[in-house]
Amino acid sequence: MSKTVSADELEEIRESFQKVDVDNSGFITASELGNLFREVGCHVPGYQIRQLLQKLDRDQDCKISFDEFSAIYRDLKTDRVADGFRKALNKKEGIVAIGGTSEISSEGTQHSISEQERFAFANYINSSLEEDPDCQTLLPIDPNTAALFTAMSDGILFCKLINLSVPDTIDERTINKKKLTPFTIQENLNLALNSASAIGCQVINIGAQDLKEGKPHLVLGLLWQIIKIGLFADIELSRNEALAALLEDGESLEDLMKLSPEELLLRWANFHLRKVGMSISNFSGDIKDSKAYFHLLEQIAPDGSKEDVPRVDIDMSGVYEKDLTQRAESMLKQADRLGCRQFVTATDVVGGNSKLNLAFVATLFNKHPALTKPEDQDWTLTSETREERTFRNWMNSLGVSPHVHHIYGDLQDAMVILQLYEKTKVPVDWECRVNQPPFKCMGGGHLKKIENCNYAVELGKTKAGFSLVGIAGLDLYDGNTTLTLALVWQLMRRYTLKVLEDLGHGEIAGEDLIISWVNQTLSEAGKSSSIKSFKDKSICTSLPVLELIDAIQPQSVNFDLVKTGSLDDEEKLDNAKYAISMARKIGAKVYALPDDIVEGNQKMVMTIFACLMGRGMKKA
């Protein structure tokens, strides 16, 4: 886990793991390995599959984790037993192998791009942005060619899609839309990448030049992350209380909140399918015959009981069609009647493309959930706070595994926290001190998880120099809100300051140094603003932030758009939105939100100025 891999290798490893882990469980089983070979027409004897599984499965739990897969993946390039495995990966799901261009690629790395994904994403963009006047010259994109990669290369469509998935992430005034030059295109791509990072996309291994050149595997990977965030936005209990209808016997709301959006979608589908005596365990092999989809559509179709929503009767005759492709086409015609024919073709259904079928099911849920909040439940749900969302997006943007959906539940075993320590240059003893999942002991391995949490607190106190008075490992395991956030904030602060130290050749970075640099930079540029601390009242107007941005990159800020004088809250927020997007546009990876500036959130304000200092030091 601690070994360094190149950007190209990491992308290749993730792509390959996801192709085999069709049920999105986070592990590869022997049956999934066997299914992979059968799907691509490769006959592999059972003993060879077992031999391959044994090679990958380091902890001998009969499952392959992503860490195990990563650790051994490079060896597969020269291993004869694994040669068929690599060939099967490159044959699965109609993919095209693209040779890399980096140094590691010249040594044999290939990236697999799915023509089905390219087709699906192009059509999604066409339908989602067809009425946007800023996109008229870019759309429609021909889904049958590589036109998608050219259309995305100036950054406009990326920015638009980010705002589609998480509205108001990007201030539209900061997008360069006309008479584009190489410089203004670079600004758009900076804005898109830094904004994508702020909403939780992993973009560490992607540069603006990669998107400008239209590198297929990187463009498709980023597109999928952005689209998925939008699709999953309402598949979360605090934002959609009707999901409580999916509670099973003996479960609490906390149990339901720990489920990922993928797990919730599967449970939602089975909630409806059980009414007709069916169930599925994945969105790949189990849906290939379209029968589950037909019955799901029948269950969720509007019954006419809601005003202004006409009844739709699903034609089930297609379920008897013998040809699977024709049956899938008949099913998709019924989905179209519900306004849900998106992401998949009949071939994608029959081929069991797990990614696109997941997107299709998410579309069904978002448009026709057919759930009712239980009336006999006496509970109050607390929505995710802005601070929690910022921390969660920051963690996910760094590529932690597993992906963090619910900050307290997903940090319970400390695995994510330990990864964050490593990313902030605190050595972690993975071999001797960390209990690795899966935790199969009695009670879900809670003692092993608590041991990890104790180690996380120990590292904070002894290696990172954190102030963790009154915080114990059990607090992290129990999901103590205040104490967990206290640790996560110190990790984020350390990460931010370490970036500055690296740029400053090891000079210790602190708040006084940042304030001094800000004031010196403003003064040297002839700006009128200055700050005494990160609580300075002038910061809530955003003027010090905007003037600093303009000092770092002269004439980048359009001050005609900036409100001055005595400002009300709406005007302050308008300035803050512009400031955050402008900071990202000039290349600062800002995670804070406009409200943090307006409300004077001292911690988040510090990160804004620190990120701008980092950007300024790069320039110098």
N, C-alpha and C positions, 0 to 999 in steps of 0.2 A: 504493500500500500504506500509505503513511503518512497519507493523508487520513482525517479523522474522519468516521464515518458514525453516524447515530442508531441506537438499539437496534432500532427498527422496521425501518429500512432493512436493517441487517445480517441480521436474521432473514429478511426477504423475499428478499435476495440468496442466502443459503444454501439456502433452500427451492427457489428457482428453478433454481439450479445443479445441485442434486441430482436434480431431476426430469429434466434433460436428460442428465446424466452417468450413464447407466443401468448402465454396467459398473464404476462406482466407481473409475475410473482416475485421477481428479483432473484430467481434461481433457475438453473437449467436441470431438468431431470432426464433420466435415461429414455423415457418415452418421448420427450421433446426432441432428443437427439435422433431417435429412430424415425420420428415423423418427418424431421428435416430431410433425411436421406430419401424417404419414400416419396415425399412431395416433389422432389426434383428428379425422380426416376432413377435413383442410384440404389442398387441392391447391395446392402452391407450386412454381412452376417452378424448375428447377435453378439458373438464373442468379440468382434472388432469394436462394436459400440461400447461394450463393457470395458474393453481395453482403453478406449479413448476417455471414457468417463473416469476411470481410475487415474489416468494421467493428469486430468484436470482437477480432480477432487482431492485436495490436499488434506482436508480434515476428516475424510472418509465418512461423511454423513450422507452419502448417496445423492448429494445435490451439489451443483456448481454455483458458487456465489460470483458476483461480478469481480471481487478482488482476486479470487482463485483464477478466474478466466483471464484477467489482466496479467497476472503474474506469469502465466505459462504461454500466453498468446504468441509471443515472439518466437518461441521454440517451434510453433506449428509450421513456420515457414520452411523448415528443413526436416521436419519429422515425417517419416513415410506413412506411419499409421494415420496421421492427421491430414495427409494430403487430400484425401477424398472429402474430408470435412471442409477444408478451405474451398475446394471446387464446388461443393454443395452450397456453401454460403454465396458464392458468386453467381450461382445459377438460380437461387431462390427469388421468387416474386418479380420476375422479369427485370432484373437489375442489369445495369451496364457498368462494367469495370472501367474506371477512369484512372490512368496513371498519374501519380502526384508530380509536383514540380519542385518540392523542397528537397533539401539534401537527403533527408531520410527517405523520401519518395524515390529518389534515384537509386536507392539501395533495394528497391523492390516493393515499396508500399503501393497498394492500389486502394482506391475508394470506390465503393459501390453506390451507384445512384439508381433509384427506382424510377423507371419511366412512368409507373402508375402514380407515384407521388407527384412527379412533375405535372402530369396531366391533371390530377385532382387539385393541386394548389393553384395552377393557372386558372382553372374554372372557378375556384372559390374567389380568387381575386377579381376575376371578371364580373361575377355576380354581385360581390360585396361593394365594389367601388365604381360600378358602372355609371352611377349618377353623380359622382364627385367631379365637379368641373375642372379640378386641377389634374385629373387623371385621363382626360379625354384623349390626349395625344399619345398616351401609353397603352390604352386599352382599345379593343380587346386583345389579349395575348393569345396567340395560336397555341393551344395545349399540345398539339401533335409535334411540335418542333422545340428547339432549345431557346425559343424566343423569350421564355420566362426569365432566363438569366440576364439577357440584355435589358429587359424591361425593368429589372430590379436594380440595375447598376448605378443609377443616379441618386438613389436613396429616397426618392419621393414616395414610392409605393411602400417601402419599409416603414417610413414614418406614418403613413396613413393606416397601415395595418396595425401598428402599435396602438394608435388611438382608437382603432376599432375594437381591439381586445381589451384595452384599459383606457377608457375615455379620459381626455384631458391630460394624458401623460406628457404630450408634446404641445407646446404653444404653437399653433399653426403659423403665427407671425414670424417664427424663426426658420421655417422651411424655405429654402431657396427654390423657387418654382419656374422662373423665367430666365432666358439668356444664360444658361448654365455654362460655367467654365470648369476646368479641372479643379480649381480651388473651391468653388462653391459646391461642386459635387462632393469633394472631400468633406466639406462642412456638413452636408446632408448626411453622409455616411457616418461621420462622427456622432452626429445627433441621434441617428437611428441606433447605432451600437450602444452608446451610453444610456439611451432611454430603454433599450431592450434589457440591458443589465439591471437597470433600476426597477424593472417589473419582474425580475427573477430569471431572466434568460442567462444561460452560460455562454459568454462570448469571449472568454479569456483567450481562446486559441483562434479567434477570428479578427482580422484587421480590415480596415476600410478598403485597402487595396485588393484584398481577397474578394470582396463584394463587387468592387468596381470591375474586376477582371471576370466576374461571373463564375467563380469556382463552384461547380455544381453541388458537390457534397456539402460545402459550407453554406451556400445559399439555401438549399433544401433543409438543412439542419436547423438554421435560424428561423426559417419560415415556419417549420413545424412547431418549434418552441413558442413562437408568437401566437400562432393560430390556436394551439392547445390551451394556452393561458386564457384566451377569450372563450373557448368552448367550455372550459372547466370553471369559469368564474362563478356561476350560480349553483355548482354542484358541491355545495358546502353548507353545513347545517345552520350556521349562524345567519346565512344569507337566504336560506330557503328552508323554513321551518317545517314544510310539508314532508321533508325527507325523514322526519321522525316516524312517519308511517312505516319505514323500513326496519324499525327496531324489531329484533327477534326476542324470543322468550329469554328472560334472565339478563338481558342487556340493559346498560344504562346509556344515557345520552353521551357520556364521556367515551364509552366504547364506540359509539357510532362516529363521534368526531375524530377518532383516531384513524378511521378508514380513509384511504386515498380516494380521489375522484374516480379512478379506474375501478376500485373495489366497490364504490357506491353505485356506479353505473351497472356493474354486473349484478349487484344485489337488486337494483331497481328492475332490471330486465327479468330476473327470476321472480320478483314479487308479482309481476303481471303474468309471467309464463306459468307459475304454479296454479293459476286459475284454470288452466287447461291441462294440468298434469305434466308439464314439461319443466326442464331446467337446463341451463348451460353452465359450463365452467370457464369459458373463454370466448373471445371474439375473433377466433381464428378457425380452428378445426370444427368447432361445434355449430357454426353458422353456415357452413359451406353449402348445405342442402337447402337453405332459405326457409326451411319449415319454421324454425324459431322466429325468424323475422316476420313471416306471415302472421303468426299468432300474436306476436308483440304488437304489430300494427293494428290488428283487430281489437286488442284490448285497450289501446291508448287512443284510438280514433274518437273524435268528438261524438257524443251521443245526443246532442241537441238540447241538453238540459241547461246550458249556459246561454244567456242572452247574446245575440249577435255572433254566435258561433254555430254555424249550421251543422247538422248531423252528417257524418260521412260513414257510409257502409263499405267496408273493405271487401272487395271481390276475392274470395278465397279459392276460386277455381284453379288458379295457377299453381297451387300447391301440389296438384296432381300431375303436373307436367313432368314427363320422364327425363327430358334433357335438363341437366342442372343449370346450364347457362340460360336457357330459355325460361326456366322457372325463376331464376334470379332476376331476369329482365321483367317478368310479370310482377314480381314482388316490388321492384323499384318503381314500376308504373303506379302501384298503389301508394308507395311512399311519396310519390310526386303529388298525389291528390291531397296529401297532408302538408305539402310544401317542404318536404324533407329529402328530396332527391339530391343529395350532395355528398361529395367526397368519394363515393364508390361507384364503380361500374359493375355490371354483371360478372365480369372477369375477376374483379377484386373480391367479390363475395365468394365465388366458387374457388378462387385461389387462396382464400383465407388470409388476405393481407390484414394483419392485426392492427397496424397503425391506422389505416384508412377506415376499417370497420369500427374501430373505437371512435373515430371522428364522426362517423355516420350515426352511431348509437347516441353520442353526445348531442348531436343535432336533434334526434328524436326526443330525447329528454328535455332539451331546452324549449322545444316548441309544443310538445304534448306530454308533460310529465304524468298527468292523470293520477295525481296524489292529493290526498286531503290530510291536513294536519289533524292528528288525533285530538278529539275534544276532551277526553278524560284525563289528559296529562296535565299535571300541575308543576310546571317548570318555567324558568326564565333563562333565555339564552343571551349570552354576552357576545356581541360582535367583536371581531378582531380589531384591536386598536391600531391607530396609525403607526405607532412605534413598533408594535408586533409585526405589522405588515412590512415595514422598512427592514427590520432585522431579518425576517424570513426571506425577503427578496435578495438581500445582501448575501445570505448564506447560500441560497440556490444559485446565485450568479457565479459563485466560486466553484461550482461543480461538486458540492458535497453529495455523498451517497449514504442513505437514500435521500431522495428529494424531500424537502421539508414542506409538508402541507399544514400540519397543526403543530405549532412551535413547541408546545409543552409535551405532547405525546411523542413526537418524533425525536425529541432530545432526551427521552427518558433513559435510554441505554448509554448515553454520552458518546456514542460513536461519531455523531456529527460534531460535537464540541471538540473531541480529540482531533478530528480532521482540521478544524479551525485553528487549534493550537499549532498544528504543523504548518498551516498556511501563514501563521504569524511568527514563524521561525522559533517556535518552542519545540525542542526535540521530544518525540513521543516514543516510548518503548513498546512498540506494537507486539513484539515477540513474547515478552515476559510479563507485562503488566496489563495488557488489554484482553478482555474476554471477547472473542469474536462471535457474531451471530452465525447461524440461528441459535437462540437460547432455548434449549430443549429440556431443561431441568423442570422439576415440579414447580408449579406456579408460574410458568413462563420464564423461568430462569431469573427471577427477580433478584436473587442474591448476587448473581453474576453482573447484572445491570447496575446494582448499587455499588459493587466493587469498582466498576468503570467510573461511576459518578464520583466516588471517593477519590479516585486517581485524578479525575479532571479538576477537582477542587485543590488537590495537593499540587498539581502542576501550576495552577494559578497562583498559589501562595509562594511556592518555593522556586519556580523557574521564571514565571512571567511577572512577578512583582505586583500582582493584583491585590486590591483591597477587598478581601472576602470575609470580613468579620461577621461571624454569626451564620455563615453559609456552610452547610454540610452536604455530603453526597446525597443523603436522603432527601434533601430539599429539591434537588434536580430531579430525582426519581419521582417524587410526589408531584412535580410540576408546580412548585411554589412560584407564583407569578412574579412577585417583586424580586425574589432572590435569583431566579433564573434569568430575568431580564438584566439584573445587575451584572451577572457574569458575561452575558452575551454583549452587553454594551462595552465592557472593558476589552473584550476580544475585538470588537469592531474598531474601537479607539486605537488599540495596539496595531491592528492591521493598517489603519490609515497613517499612523505616525511612522510605521516601519517603511512605508513607501517613500515618505519624505527623507528618512534616514538613508535609504539606498541612493536616492538622488543627491543627497548632500554628502556622499562619501563617508557615511558613518557618523556624521554629526548628530548628537542626540536631539530629537525634535520634541518640543513641548508647546504648550499653549502660548507662553510668553514669546517664544521664537516666532510662532505663526503670526501673532498680533504685530510684532515688530516688523516682520517681512511685509505684511499687508500695508501698514502705514508708510513704510519706506517706498514701496512700489507705487502707492497712490501719490505720494508726494513727488517722486521723480517724474511722474507722468503729468504733473500739474493739476491733479484732481483736488476737489475741495473736501472730499470725505476723509474721515479718519475714525478709528474705533479705539475705545479704551479697554474694552473687554468684549466677550461674546454675548454679554447681556446689554450691550449698548443699545439704547432706545432707537437710535437712527437706523439700526439694521432692519427693523420691521418695515421700513419703507422700501427696502431692497436697493436703495441708491448706493450705499457702500459696495454692495456686491456687484452691481452693474458697472460702476466706475472702475472697480478692480478688473473686471472682465475686459473692459475697454483699454485699460492700461496694459494688460497682458497681450491682447490682440487689438491694436489701435484701429479705430473706426469700425469695429465689429458691431457695436451697439447702436441701434437707431434711437437716439434720445427723444425723438419726436413721439415715440410710443410710450415714453416713461412719464408717469404721473408725478407731479411735484407739488410742493406747498403743504397745506393741511389736508391730509388724506383720510378718507373714511375706510372702513374695513374692506369694502369691495375694491376700492382703488389700490389698497395695499396688496390685496391678493392678486390683482391684475399684474402689478409690477413683479410680484414674487414668481408668478407663472413664467413671465418673460425671462426673469433672471435665471431660474433653474434650467430652462431650455437653452438659454444662451451659454450657460456654463458648460452644459453637455455638448453644445455645438462647437465650442472651441477646443474640446478634447478633455474636459474634466469629468471624471466618472463620479457624478454626484448621485447619492442614494436618497438624500433628504427630499422632502416634499415642500411645495409652496407654503402650506400652512405652518410648517416649522419656522419659516422666516417671519411670517406675520405674527405668530404667537410668541416669538422669541425663545424657541426651544434651544437652550444653550448648547446642549450636546450635539444636536444635529447641525446647528449653525457652525460649530467648530469644525465639523467634517466638511462643510461647504468651503470654508476658507482654506482648510488643509488641502482639499482636492485642487482648489485653484492655485494654491502655492506650488503643489506638485506640477501642475500644468505650466506655471511660470518658470519653475526651475528647469523643466525640460527644454523650454525655449532658450534659456540662458546657456 
